């Protein structure tokens, strides 16, 4: 879905006016954040979705796109669970 530049500019002006008229610092910051989000939307509107997304690692991207196998979930049947890192215990605090 594409939003016209004119619509985005109108929303930016509204957020800027609301920020100027804000009675508290928190309210002003909220409207400035909204303005920043609208600016990002406008910047990213013409770029491809993949190039605008930033991933912290290629493994994160692969996991999100389904290229990495999903880890098996452990089932708890009352006993201890052996994990790959050698930890096992009855409590979350057991390392």
C-alpha positions in Angstrom: 0.0 0.0 0.0 1.4 3.3 -1.0 0.6 6.6 0.8 0.9 9.8 -1.2 3.6 12.2 -0.3 1.0 15.0 0.2 -0.8 12.9 2.8 2.4 12.2 4.6 3.3 15.9 4.6 -0.1 16.8 6.0 0.3 14.3 8.8 3.8 15.6 9.5 2.5 19.1 9.8 -0.2 18.0 12.2 2.3 16.2 14.4 4.7 19.2 14.3 1.8 21.6 15.3 0.8 19.2 18.1 4.4 19.1 19.4 4.5 22.9 19.3 1.3 23.2 21.3 2.2 20.4 23.8 1.7 21.4 27.4 4.2 18.8 28.8 7.6 17.6 27.8 6.3 14.0 27.6 3.5 15.1 25.2 6.0 17.0 23.1 8.3 14.0 22.8 5.4 11.8 21.9 4.5 14.0 18.9 8.1 14.4 17.9 8.5 10.6 17.8 5.4 10.4 15.6 7.0 13.0 13.3 10.2 10.9 13.2 8.2 7.8 12.3 6.4 9.6 9.5 9.8 10.8 8.1 11.1 7.2 8.2 7.9 6.0 6.3 8.5 8.6 3.7 12.2 7.7 3.3 11.5 4.0 3.0 8.4 4.3 0.8 10.5 4.2 -2.5 13.1 1.7 -1.4 12.6 -2.1 -1.5 11.3 -3.7 1.7 14.3 -6.0 2.0 17.0 -3.2 1.6 15.3 -1.0 4.2 15.1 -3.7 6.8 18.0 -4.1 9.1 18.8 -7.4 10.7 21.2 -7.9 13.5 22.7 -10.9 11.8 22.3 -13.1 8.8 21.1 -15.9 11.1 18.3 -13.7 12.3 17.2 -13.1 8.7 17.5 -16.8 7.9 15.4 -17.7 10.9 12.7 -15.2 10.0 12.5 -16.4 6.4 12.4 -20.0 7.3 15.8 -20.9 5.9 17.1 -22.1 9.3 15.6 -25.2 11.0 13.5 -24.5 14.0 14.9 -25.8 17.3 13.1 -28.7 18.8 11.0 -27.9 21.9 11.9 -29.8 25.0 9.1 -31.8 26.7 9.0 -32.0 30.4 7.9 -35.4 31.8 8.9 -34.8 35.4 12.6 -35.7 34.8 15.7 -33.6 34.1 16.3 -32.3 30.6 19.7 -32.7 29.1 20.7 -29.9 26.9 23.4 -29.4 24.3 25.4 -27.1 26.6 25.5 -29.7 29.4 23.2 -27.9 31.8 20.4 -29.7 33.4 18.5 -29.0 36.5 15.1 -28.8 38.2 15.2 -25.0 38.6 15.7 -22.1 36.2 18.5 -21.0 38.5 20.4 -24.3 38.0 23.2 -23.7 35.6 
